[in-house]
């Protein structure tokens, strides 16, 4: 079982080796439900990654390996990040998933959540680093919070290139800014790495993919897939 404790939600995945057999999303940590899934599926090994909260020592119990993912956890890729201790566990798990899904390939992983992260894996299996930008809702909230007059707006596709009201101008600016940002990163990397695979994940992945024409592969469970690969890698080492 892989447990991903994020900034706003807790995501879990039960795997039979490489096959995801069940995935759940919780609004908050629910140890009882997690333990119930472990018992129901006969889970032997568990990995927990957290970007939003400290992991409780007794979060769940399983008969095999219980792994708290950290910067010291061995992973099956080569990390070229200068401060691995500050690297988000979800970002690294995404890179491991990319290496497993596209072995020997250049891969850009875009995780569209509270923030949007852009991370790149070279075909040699080296994680070269990435960038972090505000997510869609964060952009709308920032425009309202840091100005005197701009209103609070909800996300929507106005269907126009130019906003005809302040609401529409903000809605267009938030969405179109991200779409152009994503397209720009893809273009820059494709200029340097001709064969490039692009994976999109995160809470806003499907919403953004509907507005993009860049051949993105949407993988809603990418982080769980990566955590599962890290868990299997370490279980093999322990055994």
C-alpha positions, 0 to 999 in steps of 0.5 A: 500500500502507498499512502500520499499525505498531501497539502489538502488530501490523503491519497492511498493505493493498494497494489498487487505488485505493479497493478493498482487494484484500489485507490481512495482519496480522503479529505483528512487522515483517517487511520481507521479506514487505512487500517481497514484497507490493509486488513481487507486486502491482506497488505504486507508492505506499506510506504508513507510519503508526506508533504502536508504533515508529520507522519504519526509513528503508529499510523497503520500496522502491517506484517512486513516493511513499513517505510517512511519515505524521506530524502535518505530512502534509496530510490531506483534513479540518480538524483542530481538535485543539490538539496535533496533534503528539501525536495518534495517527496511527491516530486521525487515519487513522480520521477520514479514513476516516470522512469518506470513508465518510460524506461530509457526516455526523457520525461517531463512530469507536470504535477498540477496541484496547490502548486504546479511542479515541473520536473525532468528525468533524462533518458539516462535515468538522471533526475536533473531538477525542476521548477515550482510555480503557483497553481490555478486557485493560488493565482486567483487568490493571490490577485484578490489578496494582494490588491485593493480592488480585484475581486475573488473569482472562481475558475471558469473557461470564458471562451474568449481570448480577451476578457470583457469584464474584470472577472473574465480578465482575471479568469482568463489570466489565471487559466491562460497563463498556466496553459502558456506556461505548460506549453512553454516548458514543453517547447523549451525541453523539446528544443533540447531533447527531441524525444520527450514524453510528458506526464500530467498529474495532480488535482487539476490535471484533467481540467488543464488537459482539456484545454491543452493540445500538446499530447499530454499523458494524464496519469492521476495516480502517478505519485502512488505508482512511484511510491509503489516502485520505491517500496518494492525497490526497498523491500527487495533490498531488505530481503 
